[in-house]
Amino acid sequence: MTSIRALEFFSGIGGLHFGFNASGVNGRVLESFDMNQQANDTYRLSFGKSPVPRGIDRLMVKDIEKYNANCWLMSPPCQPYTRGGKLLDDQDNRAKPLLHLLDQLEKMKTPPQYLFLENVKNFETSRSRYRLVTLLQKMGYVLRECLLAPYNFGIPNDRLRYFLMARLRSSFDTATTSITQDSMDSKPEKFDPETEIIYTSWPLPAFVEDPRKTLQQHTFSIPELQKFMDENEKDGKDYLLSRQLILERPNFRFDILQPSSTRSACFTKAYGSHHVAGGGSLLQTQKMEQQEYDFSNSESIANLGLRFLTPTEVARIHVFPLDEKHGSPNPFESTSTADNVESGSAELSLGDSLTTVRPFNPRLSQGPEGPFLRFPDSMKVLHRYKLLGNSLNVWVVAELLRGVLFADHPGTPRPEYQSADGDGESNTEKSVTGSSNNAESSNGGKHDIATSEEVVSDKIQEDPQENQPTREAKRARVD
């Protein structure tokens, strides 16, 4: 398989980069681009290299082609499409960088063979998406689109997101795939973005397979939230929701979790602030016997000891690789890869499909030496929440890359972790099965994602469920 040379646009804190590493693909991220200074500072500490702080809407074809990249990873701003915004779509200034990239893509002599894009639900009904998929089809790309949440992959979180994966027809090796030359040479007589399949369950057919192929559906055993919790923050005194804030909101239906819960709401950039409406779930720490709530009685809700999940807990739910020896012990240290799949198998093959189901295990999302998510020491907790809320789920990205975008060769051993180090041509796969070092945190276990700037100062790199898996002519739309 061709070595992947990726560019990461709208890089944020590196969720796509982490997902790329965790997919096991043979390749590397050559460069990243973002204008957010706090995100870039975090990215530098995590990967040892700063993103290019240049407006993406100022990048021209020559600026992109110099990297000789064959893959684009994109997570453009969601505000133009989110239900909580004004839904200005392509008229929103924050949509301009993505639309500009599409303009440059159309002009490239050698466009990337692979494209991956993540955004919020609602993007699938937007004019921006219409422009995107219409252009890709015109340029000879084959598409896979889906609306999936971490919950579909065995993670207790309902962060529903839109994903698009696209490959140039010329990138398929007909000698090793089920795509025939005739099917590669032929194009649909009529392309209608309104009736394109948008998958709503996992797994879905690999690119080299018939998009309407029915795959065996799989049920994961979802781990309880206590697997993601900090041992040092069980009572969460530093993260308790203020009693006054609760009393000021009679009849407000807080999304309340217990450690035994197997589901959580989406954590947004407002999480951890006084904007609790829609910000994310809260953890109950008192009166644990109470599991039914009278929201009209604010006093009773205030007595539950509701707290925010810590940044580390949120990062774990998003499956960011963490250097746990600098914080709390790794709660998944003793977890078997078979524990989270009801069949008891560490990996399930879906008949004659190239797609394999990999049960969720965060140990497979990171190498023993990193890279790890690290925040600057001086960054406030609210800013960490905001960056995490603007990011994505690393495991979901990894599985879509591994199981769909780069699923080329039948019989190829499943990669477990691919280091980002090396020249991008022959990286060595690493199986992550060792235990974590459970040393005490240098910051007392609070706000405890590793933050030491010294630890990476010498690593700066040089520059260069619906039952059916398919829904024919049916779109998932917002009411």
C-alpha positions in Angstrom: 0.0 0.0 0.0 1.2 3.5 -0.8 2.7 5.3 2.2 0.3 8.0 3.3 1.6 11.6 3.4 -1.1 13.7 5.1 -1.9 17.3 5.6 -4.0 18.2 8.6 -6.2 21.3 8.1 -8.1 22.9 11.1 -5.8 20.8 13.3 -7.0 22.1 16.7 -5.3 20.0 19.5 -4.5 17.2 17.0 -7.5 14.9 17.2 -7.1 13.9 13.5 -3.4 13.4 14.0 -3.9 11.1 17.0 -6.6 9.2 15.1 -4.2 8.8 12.1 -1.6 7.3 14.3 -4.0 5.0 16.0 -5.3 3.7 12.7 -2.0 1.9 12.1 -1.7 3.3 8.6 1.8 3.4 7.1 2.6 7.1 6.8 2.8 10.4 8.7 1.2 13.8 9.0 3.6 16.1 7.2 2.1 19.4 8.3 -0.8 20.9 10.2 -2.6 24.2 9.9 -4.6 26.2 12.5 -4.9 29.8 13.7 -5.9 29.2 17.3 -2.9 30.0 19.5 -4.0 28.0 22.5 -4.7 25.0 20.3 -1.3 25.4 18.6 0.5 25.6 21.9 -1.2 22.4 23.0 -0.4 20.7 19.6 3.3 21.7 19.9 3.6 20.2 23.4 1.8 17.0 22.2 3.7 16.4 18.9 6.8 18.5 19.3 5.9 20.6 16.2 3.8 23.7 15.9 1.0 23.9 13.3 1.4 26.6 10.6 -0.4 29.6 12.0 -1.6 30.8 8.6 -5.2 31.4 7.6 -6.3 28.4 5.5 -8.2 30.7 3.3 -4.8 32.2 2.3 -3.3 29.0 1.2 -2.9 28.7 -2.6 -2.3 25.7 -4.8 1.5 26.2 -4.8 1.5 26.3 -1.0 -0.2 23.0 -0.8 1.4 21.1 -3.6 4.9 21.7 -2.3 4.3 19.0 0.4 3.5 16.3 -2.2 0.8 15.1 0.1 -1.6 12.4 -1.0 -4.1 12.7 1.9 -6.0 15.6 3.4 -7.5 15.4 7.0 -10.0 18.2 7.7 -12.1 19.2 10.7 -13.5 22.6 9.6 -15.4 25.0 12.0 -18.8 23.6 12.9 -20.5 26.9 13.8 -22.0 27.6 10.3 -23.9 24.3 10.6 -24.6 23.7 14.3 -28.2 23.7 15.6 -27.1 26.1 18.3 -25.9 28.7 15.8 -27.5 30.8 13.2 -27.2 28.1 10.4 -25.7 30.6 8.0 -24.0 27.7 6.2 -21.8 28.9 3.3 -22.7 32.5 4.1 -20.9 32.3 7.4 -17.3 33.7 7.3 -16.2 30.6 9.2 -17.1 28.4 6.3 -14.9 30.3 3.9 -11.6 28.4 4.7 -13.3 25.1 3.7 -14.8 26.5 0.6 -11.4 28.1 -0.3 -9.8 24.7 0.1 -12.3 23.2 -2.3 -11.4 25.9 -4.8 -7.7 25.0 -4.5 -8.5 21.3 -4.7 -10.2 21.8 -8.1 -7.1 23.6 -9.5 -4.5 21.0 -8.4 -2.6 19.1 -11.0 -2.1 16.2 -8.6 -5.0 16.2 -6.1 -4.8 14.0 -3.0 -5.8 10.4 -3.4 -7.5 10.4 0.1 -9.8 12.8 1.8 -11.3 12.7 5.3 -13.6 15.3 6.8 -15.4 15.6 10.2 -18.2 18.0 11.2 -21.4 18.3 13.2 -24.7 16.7 12.4 -26.5 19.2 10.0 -23.5 19.4 7.8 -25.1 16.6 5.7 -27.9 18.9 4.7 -25.8 22.0 4.1 -25.0 23.8 0.9 -21.3 23.4 1.9 -21.7 19.7 1.8 -23.5 19.9 -1.5 -20.6 21.8 -3.0 -18.1 19.4 -1.5 -19.6 16.1 -2.7 -20.5 17.5 -6.1 -16.9 18.6 -6.7 -15.5 15.3 -5.4 -17.7 13.3 -7.7 -16.8 15.5 -10.6 -13.1 15.0 -9.9 -13.4 11.2 -9.9 -13.6 10.5 -6.2 -15.6 7.6 -4.6 -17.4 8.6 -1.4 -18.5 7.2 1.9 -20.5 9.4 4.2 -21.8 8.5 7.6 -23.4 9.9 10.8 -21.9 8.1 13.7 -21.3 8.6 17.4 -18.6 7.1 19.7 -21.4 4.9 21.1 -21.5 3.1 17.8 -17.9 2.0 18.4 -18.3 0.9 22.0 -17.6 4.2 23.9 -20.2 5.6 26.3 -20.7 8.9 24.6 -23.4 10.3 22.2 -21.3 12.8 20.2 -23.0 12.3 16.9 -20.9 13.6 14.0 -20.8 13.7 10.2 -17.8 12.0 8.5 -16.9 11.9 4.9 -14.2 9.7 3.3 -13.2 10.0 -0.3 -10.8 8.3 -2.6 -9.8 8.9 -6.2 -10.8 6.0 -8.4 -7.2 5.8 -9.6 -6.0 4.9 -6.1 -7.6 1.5 -6.2 -5.4 -1.5 -7.0 -7.7 -3.8 -8.9 -5.3 -6.7 -8.4 -5.9 -6.7 -4.7 -9.5 -5.4 -4.3 -12.9 -6.5 -5.3 -13.4 -3.4 -7.6 -13.4 -4.3 -11.2 -11.8 -2.2 -13.9 -15.2 -1.7 -15.5 -16.6 -0.3 -12.2 -13.6 2.0 -11.9 -14.0 3.3 -15.4 -17.7 3.8 -15.2 -19.4 6.7 -13.5 -23.0 7.0 -12.4 -25.2 8.4 -15.1 -26.6 10.9 -12.7 -25.1 12.0 -9.4 -27.7 13.3 -6.9 -26.2 14.5 -3.5 -29.7 14.3 -2.0 -30.0 10.6 -2.5 -26.4 9.5 -1.7 -26.2 6.9 1.0 -25.4 8.2 4.5 -24.6 5.3 6.8 -25.9 5.4 10.3 -24.4 2.2 11.8 -20.9 0.7 12.1 -19.4 -1.2 10.4 -19.9 0.0 6.9 -18.6 -1.3 3.6 -14.9 -0.6 2.7 -14.2 1.6 -0.3 -13.3 -1.4 -2.4 -16.7 -3.0 -1.8 -20.2 -2.4 -3.1 -21.6 0.5 -1.1 -24.9 -1.3 -0.8 -23.4 -4.4 0.6 -25.1 -5.6 3.8 -22.7 -6.2 6.6 -23.3 -8.2 9.8 -24.1 -5.8 12.5 -22.2 -5.9 15.8 -23.2 -5.1 19.4 -20.5 -3.8 21.7 -20.6 -4.1 25.5 -20.3 -0.5 26.6 -17.9 0.1 29.5 -19.2 2.0 32.5 -18.1 5.6 33.0 -16.2 4.7 36.1 -13.6 3.2 33.8 -12.9 6.8 32.7 -12.9 8.5 36.1 -10.0 9.9 38.1 -9.3 8.0 41.3 -8.1 11.3 42.8 -11.4 13.1 41.9 -14.1 10.7 43.2 -15.7 13.5 45.2 -14.7 16.1 42.7 -14.5 19.0 45.1 -12.7 21.2 42.6 -15.3 20.5 39.9 -18.6 20.7 41.8 -21.4 22.6 40.2 -22.3 25.5 42.4 -25.4 25.0 44.5 -26.6 28.5 43.7 -26.4 27.8 40.0 -28.7 24.8 40.4 -31.2 26.6 42.6 -31.4 29.4 40.0 -32.6 26.9 37.4 -35.9 25.4 38.6 -37.2 22.7 36.3 -34.0 22.5 34.4 -33.3 18.9 33.4 -29.7 18.4 34.1 -28.2 15.4 32.3 -27.1 13.4 35.4 -24.7 10.4 35.3 -23.6 7.9 37.8 -20.3 6.0 37.7 -22.3 3.0 36.5 -23.8 4.9 33.5 -22.9 3.6 30.0 -23.9 6.7 28.2 -23.0 10.4 28.3 -24.1 13.5 26.3 -21.8 15.4 24.0 -19.3 17.6 25.8 -19.3 21.0 24.1 -16.8 23.9 24.3 -19.1 25.5 27.0 -18.6 22.6 29.4 -17.3 23.5 32.8 -18.8 27.0 32.6 -22.0 28.4 34.0 -23.6 27.7 30.6 -24.8 24.3 31.7 -27.6 24.0 29.2 -26.4 21.6 26.5 -22.8 21.8 27.8 -22.5 18.1 28.7 -23.3 15.5 31.3 -22.8 16.0 35.1 -21.6 13.3 37.5 -23.6 12.5 40.7 -21.4 12.1 43.8 -23.9 12.1 46.7 -27.1 10.2 47.5 -26.1 7.5 45.0 -29.2 5.5 45.9 -31.3 8.2 44.2 -31.6 7.4 40.5 -34.9 9.2 39.7 -35.0 13.0 39.9 -37.6 15.6 40.5 -36.3 18.5 38.5 -39.1 20.7 39.9 -37.4 20.4 43.3 -34.2 22.3 42.8 -33.2 21.7 46.4 -33.2 17.9 45.9 -31.0 18.3 42.8 -28.6 20.5 44.6 -28.1 17.8 47.2 -26.8 15.3 44.7 -23.3 16.7 44.6 -23.2 17.2 40.9 -19.8 17.8 39.4 -18.3 18.3 36.0 -16.1 15.6 34.6 -12.4 16.7 34.8 -10.5 17.6 31.6 -8.7 14.3 31.9 -12.0 12.3 32.1 -13.3 14.1 29.1 -10.1 13.5 27.2 -10.3 9.8 28.1 -13.9 9.6 26.8 -12.6 11.2 23.6 -9.8 8.6 23.6 -6.9 11.0 23.5 -3.6 9.3 24.3 -2.6 10.4 27.8 0.7 9.9 29.6 -1.0 8.4 32.6 2.2 8.2 34.6 2.0 12.0 34.9 -1.6 11.8 36.3 -4.0 9.2 37.5 -3.4 5.5 37.0 -4.6 4.1 33.7 -8.1 2.8 34.4 -8.0 0.5 31.4 -4.6 -1.0 32.3 -6.0 -4.5 33.0 -8.7 -4.3 30.3 -8.6 -7.1 27.7 -9.4 -6.3 24.1 -12.1 -9.0 24.4 -13.8 -7.3 27.3 -15.7 -4.8 25.3 -17.2 -7.1 22.7 -20.1 -9.4 23.5 -18.9 -12.2 21.4 -15.7 -12.4 23.4 -13.6 -12.1 20.3 -10.8 -9.5 20.2 -11.6 -8.9 16.5 -14.5 -9.9 14.3 -14.3 -10.5 10.6 -17.6 -9.7 8.8 -17.8 -12.7 6.4 -16.2 -11.8 3.1 -16.0 -8.1 3.9 -12.6 -6.3 4.2 -14.0 -4.4 7.2 -13.1 -5.8 10.6 -14.6 -4.7 13.9 -11.9 -3.8 16.5 -13.4 -3.6 20.0 -12.7 -0.4 21.8 -9.5 -0.4 23.9 -7.7 2.9 24.5 -4.4 1.1 24.9 -4.5 0.5 21.1 -4.8 4.3 20.5 -1.3 5.2 21.7 2.3 4.1 21.6 4.3 3.5 24.8 6.4 6.6 24.1 3.6 8.9 22.9 2.8 11.2 21.4 0.4 12.2 24.2 -2.1 15.0 24.7 -0.4 17.7 26.8 -1.7 21.1 27.8 0.5 24.1 28.7 1.0 24.4 32.4 -0.5 27.9 32.4 -3.7 27.0 30.5 -6.8 27.5 32.6 -9.2 24.6 33.0 -12.0 26.4 31.1 -9.7 26.7 28.1 -8.9 23.0 28.3 -12.6 22.2 28.3 -13.1 24.5 25.3 -10.4 22.9 23.3 -11.6 19.4 24.1 -15.2 20.4 23.2 -14.0 21.7 19.8 -12.2 18.5 19.1 -13.3 15.0 18.2 -13.2 11.3 19.2 -9.8 9.8 18.3 -11.0 6.2 18.3 -13.8 6.9 15.8 -11.4 8.6 13.4 -8.9 5.8 13.8 -11.6 3.1 13.0 -13.0 4.9 10.0 -9.5 5.4 8.6 -8.4 1.8 9.4 -11.6 0.1 8.4 -12.8 2.2 5.4 -10.5 4.8 3.9 -7.3 2.7 4.0 -8.8 -0.9 3.9 -7.1 -2.1 0.8 -5.6 -5.5 1.1 -7.5 -8.6 2.1 -5.6 -10.7 4.6 -3.3 -7.9 5.7 -2.7 -8.2 9.5 -4.7 -5.7 11.5 -2.3 -2.9 12.6 -2.6 -1.9 16.2 -0.6 1.3 16.5 1.6 3.2 14.0 4.2 5.5 15.3 4.3 8.9 13.8 8.1 8.9 13.8 10.2 8.1 10.8 10.5 9.2 7.3 7.0 8.3 6.3 8.0 5.4 4.1 8.6 2.4 6.5 7.4 3.0 10.0 7.5 0.1 12.4 4.2 -1.1 13.9 4.0 -1.2 17.7 1.7 -3.3 19.7 0.7 -1.5 22.9 0.2 -4.1 25.6 2.5 -3.0 28.4 1.2 -1.6 31.7 1.5 2.1 32.6 3.8 3.6 35.1 1.6 4.8 37.9 3.8 7.4 39.4 2.4 10.3 41.3 1.4 13.3 39.4 3.6 16.3 39.7 0.5 18.5 40.0 -1.2 16.5 42.6 -3.5 14.7 40.2 -5.7 17.8 39.6 -6.2 19.1 36.1 -4.0 16.2 35.5 -3.5 15.7 31.8 0.3 15.9 31.5 1.3 19.5 31.1 5.1 19.6 31.6 6.5 21.7 28.7 10.0 20.5 29.5 9.1 16.9 28.6 8.8 17.8 24.9 11.2 20.8 24.7 13.8 18.6 22.9 11.4 17.0 20.5 10.7 19.9 18.1 10.7 18.4 14.6 12.0 20.0 11.5 9.7 21.2 8.8 9.4 18.9 5.7 -28.0 2.0 14.3 -30.5 1.1 12.3 -30.3 -2.6 11.6 -29.4 -2.2 7.9 -25.9 -0.7 7.4 -27.0 1.1 4.3 -29.9 3.4 3.7 -30.7 3.7 0.1 -32.2 7.0 -1.0 -32.8 7.8 2.7 -31.2 10.8 4.4 -30.6 11.4 8.1 -32.0 14.9 8.7 -32.7 17.3 11.4 -36.3 17.9 12.2 
